[in-house]
Amino acid sequence: MDFFEEQERARSRTGWLIVLFSLAVCGTVMAIYAAMKLALQYAFGRPLFEQFWNRDLFWRVAANTVALIAAVSFFKIRALSASADSVVLGLGGKLLDPSTSDPHQRRLLNVVEEMAIASGVPVPAVYLLPDESGINALAVGLDASRSAIAVTDGCLKLLTRDELQGVVAHEFSHLLNGDSRINLRLMGLVHGILVIGLIGSKLLRSLGRSSDSGSRRKLNPGRPIHPKRGRARGSAEEDRPSRPRLPAGRSGCGRGQPLLLQRRNHAFHRADVDPSAAGATHPPPRPELPGRAAPRAAPTRRGRGGDPRRGGGRAERAQLPRPPPRGDRQRRRTGR
């Protein structure tokens, strides 16, 4: 294996990463332009694909998109370059204390110091990823003087000293060859594209919430008049004449008939609930039982109308059969 040949291949692959990133930026610009063009066509009521290409609009979208990606990437790279520890801390890393008494951590610190002395670079900060059980490690930083190395908990406990030394040497090669610097810059550039996607997803969610609220208002336009409907129903209930009572003894139930009618009315009311009256403030009038309610007789004065047995009027007394004379009754009794 030729080390220098493999190094050249790695550098060529790095160049392909730059090309692919440029293509990703171009694709993002085209997607934003298509979305804006379709939105404008729909807003002005024109056919969606009529005169789809607009050179002025395209260059404006491209300039704004590239400027936004460049600005976000610049600030992200600057933040990552200021402190290499921020990347490891974001992954849940824990800084190892140089005076620790843990045997595994002590062995890792000794190996890192040995590799730093052998390569002639300052000793980087050493971090542990306690929540990672796999075997892995990473090196971050723009150069060897501002760098950090992190290993997983599995790498610390499962590898021997020689294996751990090989892993740490591999991470030092990333620092010396500038791979960690390229990784930080790529992280910043990818973050710039990611911000475009986050903005688009937030806009779509906000539009979805506004359309849902608008559809609710369209589906239920009568909600504001529910209180008025309840007040009107309550006024109608107050103006409604009182329900006539059943005559006592009409069906042979005597005084128990009103209680039975009340229970049946309650059952009929519970069985016929109108879903549209959910917002009413007054209950609907109870339905009448068929064949049960009878109109109440008009009140009459004593002696002018009503029941003849209670001294009704003259017309009622005139219709009654008159008793025979007194003499006829005596002859019928004696037979003379």
C-alpha positions in Angstrom: 0.0 0.0 0.0 1.4 3.4 -1.1 0.6 5.9 1.6 1.1 9.0 -0.6 -1.1 7.5 -3.3 -3.9 6.9 -0.8 -3.4 10.5 0.4 -3.9 11.8 -3.1 -7.1 9.8 -3.5 -8.4 11.2 -0.3 -7.8 14.7 -1.5 -9.5 14.0 -4.8 -12.6 12.7 -2.8 -12.5 16.0 -0.9 -12.7 17.9 -4.1 -15.7 15.9 -5.1 -17.4 16.9 -1.9 -17.0 20.5 -2.8 -18.5 19.8 -6.3 -21.5 18.0 -4.8 -22.0 20.8 -2.3 -22.1 23.3 -5.2 -24.7 21.2 -7.0 -26.7 21.1 -3.8 -26.7 24.9 -3.6 -27.8 25.1 -7.3 -30.6 22.6 -6.7 -31.8 24.7 -3.6 -31.9 27.8 -5.7 -33.9 26.1 -8.4 -36.4 24.7 -5.9 -36.9 28.1 -4.2 -37.4 29.8 -7.6 -40.0 27.2 -8.7 -41.9 27.5 -5.4 -42.0 31.3 -5.6 -42.9 31.3 -9.3 -45.8 28.9 -8.7 -47.0 30.9 -5.7 -47.0 34.2 -7.7 -48.9 32.6 -10.6 -51.5 31.2 -8.2 -51.8 34.5 -6.4 -52.5 36.5 -9.5 -54.9 33.8 -11.0 -52.7 32.9 -13.9 -52.0 29.4 -15.3 -49.4 27.8 -13.1 -46.9 27.0 -15.9 -47.5 30.0 -18.2 -44.3 31.9 -18.7 -42.5 29.8 -16.1 -39.0 31.3 -16.8 -38.4 34.8 -15.6 -34.7 35.8 -15.7 -35.0 38.7 -13.3 -36.8 36.7 -10.7 -34.4 33.9 -11.0 -31.3 36.0 -10.4 -33.0 37.7 -7.5 -33.8 34.4 -5.9 -30.3 33.1 -6.6 -28.6 36.1 -5.1 -30.7 36.1 -2.0 -30.4 32.3 -1.5 -26.6 32.3 -1.9 -26.3 35.3 0.3 -28.3 33.7 3.1 -26.4 30.4 2.8 -23.1 32.2 2.9 -24.0 34.4 5.9 -25.3 31.5 7.9 -22.3 29.3 7.0 -19.9 32.0 7.9 -21.3 32.5 11.4 -21.5 28.8 11.9 -17.9 28.2 10.9 -16.8 31.1 13.1 -18.6 29.7 16.1 -17.1 26.3 15.5 -13.6 27.7 15.0 -13.7 29.8 18.2 -14.0 26.7 20.3 -13.5 23.2 19.1 -15.0 22.0 22.4 -18.5 23.1 21.4 -18.7 20.3 18.8 -17.9 17.6 21.4 -20.0 19.2 24.1 -22.9 19.2 21.6 -22.5 15.4 21.3 -22.7 15.0 25.1 -18.9 14.8 25.7 -17.4 15.0 29.1 -14.0 16.6 29.7 -11.6 14.2 31.4 -9.8 15.5 34.5 -6.0 15.1 34.2 -5.8 14.1 37.9 -8.4 11.3 37.6 -7.9 8.0 39.3 -10.0 5.9 37.0 -7.7 3.3 35.3 -9.3 3.5 31.9 -9.4 7.2 31.8 -5.8 7.4 33.1 -4.6 5.1 30.3 -6.3 7.2 27.7 -4.7 10.4 28.9 -1.3 8.7 28.9 -1.7 7.5 25.3 -2.8 11.0 24.1 0.2 12.6 25.8 2.5 10.0 24.2 1.1 10.7 20.7 1.4 14.4 21.1 5.0 14.2 22.1 5.7 11.8 19.2 4.1 14.1 16.6 5.4 17.4 18.1 2.1 19.1 18.7 0.4 20.5 21.8 -1.6 18.0 23.9 -5.3 18.4 22.8 -8.2 18.3 25.2 -9.5 14.8 25.8 -13.3 14.1 26.0 -15.3 11.0 26.7 -18.7 10.2 25.2 -20.2 8.1 28.1 -23.5 7.3 26.3 -21.8 5.6 23.3 -21.2 1.9 23.7 -19.6 1.4 20.2 -16.0 1.8 19.3 -15.4 5.2 17.7 -13.4 8.4 18.1 -13.2 11.8 16.5 -10.9 14.8 16.3 -12.1 18.4 15.9 -10.3 21.7 15.4 -8.9 24.0 12.8 -5.3 23.1 13.6 -3.4 21.0 16.1 -3.0 24.0 18.6 -6.8 24.4 18.8 -8.1 20.9 18.8 -9.8 18.2 20.8 -10.1 14.4 20.7 -13.1 12.5 21.9 -13.5 8.7 22.3 -16.6 6.6 23.1 -17.0 4.6 26.3 -16.9 1.4 24.3 -13.6 2.4 22.8 -12.2 3.1 26.2 -13.3 -0.1 27.9 -13.2 -2.7 25.1 -9.8 -2.0 23.4 -6.4 -2.9 24.7 -3.7 -0.3 25.1 -2.1 -1.0 21.7 -5.5 -0.8 20.0 -6.3 2.4 21.8 -2.9 3.8 20.8 -3.7 3.1 17.1 -7.1 4.8 17.3 -5.6 7.9 18.9 -2.8 8.0 16.3 -5.4 7.9 13.5 -7.2 10.9 15.1 -3.8 12.8 15.3 -3.3 12.2 11.6 -6.7 14.0 11.0 -5.4 17.0 12.9 -2.0 17.1 11.2 -3.4 16.7 7.6 -6.1 19.3 8.0 -9.0 16.9 7.7 -10.7 18.2 10.9 -10.5 21.8 9.4 -12.3 20.6 6.2 -14.9 18.8 8.3 -15.6 22.0 10.3 -16.1 24.0 7.1 -18.3 21.4 5.5 -20.4 21.4 8.7 -20.9 25.2 8.4 -21.8 25.0 4.7 -24.3 22.2 5.3 -25.8 24.2 8.2 -26.4 27.0 5.7 -28.5 24.7 3.4 -30.2 23.2 6.4 -31.4 26.7 7.5 -33.2 27.1 4.1 -35.0 23.8 4.8 -36.0 24.8 8.3 -37.4 28.1 7.1 -39.5 26.3 4.4 -40.9 23.8 6.9 -41.9 26.5 9.3 -43.7 28.4 6.5 -45.5 25.3 5.5 -46.6 24.5 9.1 -47.8 28.1 9.5 -49.8 28.0 6.3 -51.3 24.6 7.3 -52.5 26.0 10.7 -54.0 29.1 9.0 -55.9 26.9 6.4 -57.1 24.6 9.2 -58.5 27.5 11.2 -60.2 29.0 8.0 -61.8 25.6 7.2 -63.2 25.4 10.8 -64.8 28.8 10.4 -66.3 27.8 7.0 -67.6 24.4 8.3 -69.3 26.0 11.4 -70.5 29.5 10.4 -73.4 29.4 12.9 -71.3 29.3 16.0 -71.7 33.1 16.8 -75.5 32.9 16.7 -75.8 30.0 19.2 -76.4 32.4 22.2 -79.0 34.3 20.2 -80.7 31.0 19.4 -80.7 30.1 23.1 -82.2 33.4 24.1 -84.9 33.2 21.5 -85.8 29.7 22.6 -85.9 30.9 26.2 -88.2 33.7 25.3 -90.5 31.4 23.4 -90.6 29.1 26.4 -91.6 32.0 28.6 -94.4 33.1 26.2 -95.7 29.6 25.7 -99.0 29.0 27.6 -98.9 26.6 30.5 -99.6 23.0 29.6 -103.1 21.8 30.5 -103.4 19.2 33.1 -105.1 15.9 32.7 -108.6 15.5 34.2 -108.5 13.4 37.3 -109.7 9.9 36.7 -109.7 10.1 32.9 -107.6 6.9 32.4 -108.3 5.4 35.8 -105.0 6.4 37.3 -106.3 9.0 39.5 -103.8 11.3 41.2 -100.8 9.2 39.9 -101.4 10.1 36.2 -99.4 13.4 36.3 -96.3 11.7 37.7 -96.5 9.0 35.0 -96.8 11.7 32.3 -93.8 13.5 33.7 -91.7 10.4 33.6 -92.7 9.6 30.0 -92.1 13.1 28.9 -88.6 12.9 30.4 -87.9 9.6 28.5 -89.1 11.1 25.3 -87.0 14.2 25.8 -83.8 12.1 26.4 -84.5 9.9 23.4 -84.8 12.8 20.9 -81.8 15.1 21.5 -81.1 17.5 18.7 -77.3 17.8 18.1 -77.6 21.2 16.6 -78.9 22.6 19.9 -75.6 22.0 21.7 -75.1 25.7 22.2 -78.6 26.5 23.5 -78.8 28.1 26.9 -82.4 26.8 27.5 -83.7 23.3 27.1 -86.2 22.6 24.3 -89.9 22.3 25.3 -90.9 18.8 26.3 -93.0 17.0 23.7 -96.7 16.2 24.3 -97.7 12.5 24.6 -100.2 11.7 21.9 -103.7 11.1 23.2 -102.9 12.1 26.7 -103.3 15.9 26.9 -106.8 17.3 26.7 -107.9 20.9 26.6 -108.9 22.3 29.9 -112.6 23.3 30.2 -113.2 27.0 30.3 -114.0 28.3 33.8 -117.7 29.1 34.3 -119.7 30.8 37.0 -121.7 28.8 39.3 -125.3 28.6 38.2 -124.7 29.7 34.5 -122.8 26.7 33.1 -120.7 23.7 33.9 -121.7 20.5 35.6 -125.5 20.2 36.1 -124.9 18.3 39.4 -123.1 21.3 40.8 -125.9 23.8 39.9 -125.2 24.4 36.2 -127.0 27.0 34.1 -130.6 27.2 33.1 -130.0 25.6 29.7 -128.4 22.5 31.3 -131.3 22.2 33.9 -133.9 22.5 31.1 -132.5 19.5 29.3 -132.8 17.3 32.3 -136.0 15.1 32.5 -138.6 16.7 34.9 -139.8 14.5 37.8 -143.5 13.5 37.7 -146.1 15.4 39.9 -146.4 14.6 43.5 -149.8 13.1 43.2 -148.7 10.7 40.5 -145.9 9.5 42.7 -148.2 8.7 45.6 -150.7 6.8 43.3 -147.8 4.8 42.0 -146.7 3.9 45.5 -150.2 2.9 46.8 -151.5 1.5 43.5 -154.7 3.5 43.7 
